[in-house]
Amino acid sequence: MADNAAGIIAVIGGTGKEGSGLALRWAKAGARVVIGSRDPAKAERVAAELNARLGQDTIRGLGNREAAEQGDVVVLTVPYAAHLSTLAQVKDALAGKVLVDVTVPLDPENVRRVKLPAAGSATQEAQQFLGDSVRVVSAFQNIPESLLHDPLAPVECDVLVCGNDREAKRAAIRLAELAGMRAFDGGPIENSVVAEALTSVLINLNIRYKVHGAGFRFTRLPE
Ligand SMILES: NC(=O)c1ccc[n+]([C@@H]2O[C@H](COP(=O)([O-])OP(=O)(O)OC[C@H]3O[C@@H](n4cnc5c(N)ncnc54)[C@H](OP(=O)(O)O)[C@@H]3O)[C@@H](O)[C@H]2O)c1
């Protein structure tokens, strides 16, 4: 259970652009947050910076594995090149938990072009690697980090949540709402390919139309 009343949200790779922005928003909303890093000292340093910006002391920094152990729900925000190696380090700590995978399998040769892994999506790769004891859902792949770092600024983009476990998807939707976003159940884990692939389209739109932080919003869904 992760909401602003109970539960610890662990963000693996939470020292980075996307993870630190999400951590900031969750902490601002009253959640207890742990950010993980390969280097615990770096995690402590970034956590202290985030706490100082918020004027509170609710974010802690730990090594990735220790953060995963502490988390009631675990969020993964590392580059795709580090996806499986990071999961291997935290795998044992994830058993029985919900993993919210934010990873986008961008092609470093051309981030504007969709290139997906053989498993279908990074989320499916994670689920296959971790096995059934971990409920993996995809979320936040289409939320640009540039929209996250002012925790009071509204985020106009919606979050698509895909996975095979309904309660896990509800947990991810609550996390998105806690961070000030609308989120919707986008169906089974196979559908995570849509959100992952859409990120390259959004990057393309940013470049083509010279904007920052292009996103999407669903119509005719509840506010
Ligand atoms: N940036 C965005 O706007 C955005 C939006 C939606 C989705 N995403 C996705 O979210 C994920 C994170 O994006 P980001 O922009 O936050 O990335 P990032 O800042 O480049 O990296 C995030 C963290 O991952 C860790 N990391 C970096 N390289 C690593 C490696 N080789 N091995 C292990 N850990 C490594 C680092 O933490 P430590 O050095 O502390 O270990 C780093 O702080 C990506 O999959 C990205 O596609 C990003």
The ligand as an SDF file (V2000), in Angstrom:
LIG
                    3D

 48 52  0  0  0  0  0  0  0  0999 V2000
   13.8710   11.9020  -18.4640 N   0  0  0  0  0  0  0  0  0  0  0  0
   12.5830   11.8530  -18.8340 C   0  0  0  0  0  0  0  0  0  0  0  0
   11.9750   12.8960  -19.1720 O   0  0  0  0  0  0  0  0  0  0  0  0
   11.8690   10.5280  -18.8580 C   0  0  0  0  0  0  0  0  0  0  0  0
   10.4840   10.5150  -19.0680 C   0  0  0  0  0  0  0  0  0  0  0  0
    9.8090    9.3000  -19.0560 C   0  0  0  0  0  0  0  0  0  0  0  0
   10.5200    8.1080  -18.8680 C   0  0  0  0  0  0  0  0  0  0  0  0
   11.8670    8.1550  -18.6990 N   0  0  0  0  0  0  0  0  0  0  0  0
   12.5920    6.8810  -18.5300 C   0  0  0  0  0  0  0  0  0  0  0  0
   12.9150    6.7800  -17.1630 O   0  0  0  0  0  0  0  0  0  0  0  0
   14.1940    6.1410  -17.0320 C   0  0  0  0  0  0  0  0  0  0  0  0
   15.1290    7.0960  -16.2600 C   0  0  0  0  0  0  0  0  0  0  0  0
   15.2870    8.2670  -17.0150 O   0  0  0  0  0  0  0  0  0  0  0  0
   16.1970    9.4610  -16.4620 P   0  0  0  0  0  0  0  0  0  0  0  0
   16.1070   10.5420  -17.4500 O   0  0  0  0  0  0  0  0  0  0  0  0
   15.8560    9.7140  -15.0420 O   0  0  0  0  0  0  0  0  0  0  0  0
   17.6420    8.7880  -16.5320 O   0  0  0  0  0  0  0  0  0  0  0  0
   19.0210    9.2620  -15.9050 P   0  0  0  0  0  0  0  0  0  0  0  0
   18.8290   10.5040  -15.1100 O   0  0  0  0  0  0  0  0  0  0  0  0
   20.0250    9.2640  -17.0050 O   0  0  0  0  0  0  0  0  0  0  0  0
   19.3930    8.0180  -14.9760 O   0  0  0  0  0  0  0  0  0  0  0  0
   18.6430    7.6890  -13.8290 C   0  0  0  0  0  0  0  0  0  0  0  0
   19.5510    7.0030  -12.8400 C   0  0  0  0  0  0  0  0  0  0  0  0
   19.9030    5.7140  -13.3260 O   0  0  0  0  0  0  0  0  0  0  0  0
   21.1710    5.3650  -12.7890 C   0  0  0  0  0  0  0  0  0  0  0  0
   22.0300    4.8870  -13.8880 N   0  0  0  0  0  0  0  0  0  0  0  0
   22.4810    5.6010  -14.9420 C   0  0  0  0  0  0  0  0  0  0  0  0
   23.2580    4.8240  -15.7280 N   0  0  0  0  0  0  0  0  0  0  0  0
   23.3190    3.6170  -15.1240 C   0  0  0  0  0  0  0  0  0  0  0  0
   23.9760    2.4030  -15.4290 C   0  0  0  0  0  0  0  0  0  0  0  0
   24.7340    2.2600  -16.5200 N   0  0  0  0  0  0  0  0  0  0  0  0
   23.8200    1.3510  -14.5860 N   0  0  0  0  0  0  0  0  0  0  0  0
   23.0460    1.4620  -13.4790 C   0  0  0  0  0  0  0  0  0  0  0  0
   22.3930    2.6160  -13.1290 N   0  0  0  0  0  0  0  0  0  0  0  0
   22.5280    3.6600  -13.9490 C   0  0  0  0  0  0  0  0  0  0  0  0
   21.7810    6.6100  -12.1790 C   0  0  0  0  0  0  0  0  0  0  0  0
   21.7140    6.4810  -10.7640 O   0  0  0  0  0  0  0  0  0  0  0  0
   23.0290    6.2540   -9.8590 P   0  0  0  0  0  0  0  0  0  0  0  0
   24.2220    6.7970  -10.5820 O   0  0  0  0  0  0  0  0  0  0  0  0
   22.6920    7.0660   -8.6610 O   0  0  0  0  0  0  0  0  0  0  0  0
   23.0820    4.7920   -9.6220 O   0  0  0  0  0  0  0  0  0  0  0  0
   20.8810    7.7310  -12.6380 C   0  0  0  0  0  0  0  0  0  0  0  0
   20.7550    8.7690  -11.7020 O   0  0  0  0  0  0  0  0  0  0  0  0
   14.6840    5.8470  -18.4450 C   0  0  0  0  0  0  0  0  0  0  0  0
   14.3770    4.5180  -18.7870 O   0  0  0  0  0  0  0  0  0  0  0  0
   13.9040    6.8340  -19.2910 C   0  0  0  0  0  0  0  0  0  0  0  0
   13.7400    6.4190  -20.6220 O   0  0  0  0  0  0  0  0  0  0  0  0
   12.5510    9.3300  -18.6580 C   0  0  0  0  0  0  0  0  0  0  0  0
  1  2  1  0
  2  3  2  0
  2  4  1  0
  4  5  1  0
  4 48  2  0
  5  6  2  0
  6  7  1  0
  7  8  2  0
  8  9  1  0
  8 48  1  0
  9 10  1  0
  9 46  1  0
 10 11  1  0
 11 12  1  0
 11 44  1  0
 12 13  1  0
 13 14  1  0
 14 15  2  0
 14 16  1  0
 14 17  1  0
 17 18  1  0
 18 19  2  0
 18 20  1  0
 18 21  1  0
 21 22  1  0
 22 23  1  0
 23 24  1  0
 23 42  1  0
 24 25  1  0
 25 26  1  0
 25 36  1  0
 26 27  1  0
 26 35  1  0
 27 28  2  0
 28 29  1  0
 29 30  1  0
 29 35  2  0
 30 31  1  0
 30 32  2  0
 32 33  1  0
 33 34  2  0
 34 35  1  0
 36 37  1  0
 36 42  1  0
 37 38  1  0
 38 39  2  0
 38 40  1  0
 38 41  1  0
 42 43  1  0
 44 45  1  0
 44 46  1  0
 46 47  1  0
M  CHG  2   8   1  16  -1
M  END
$$$$
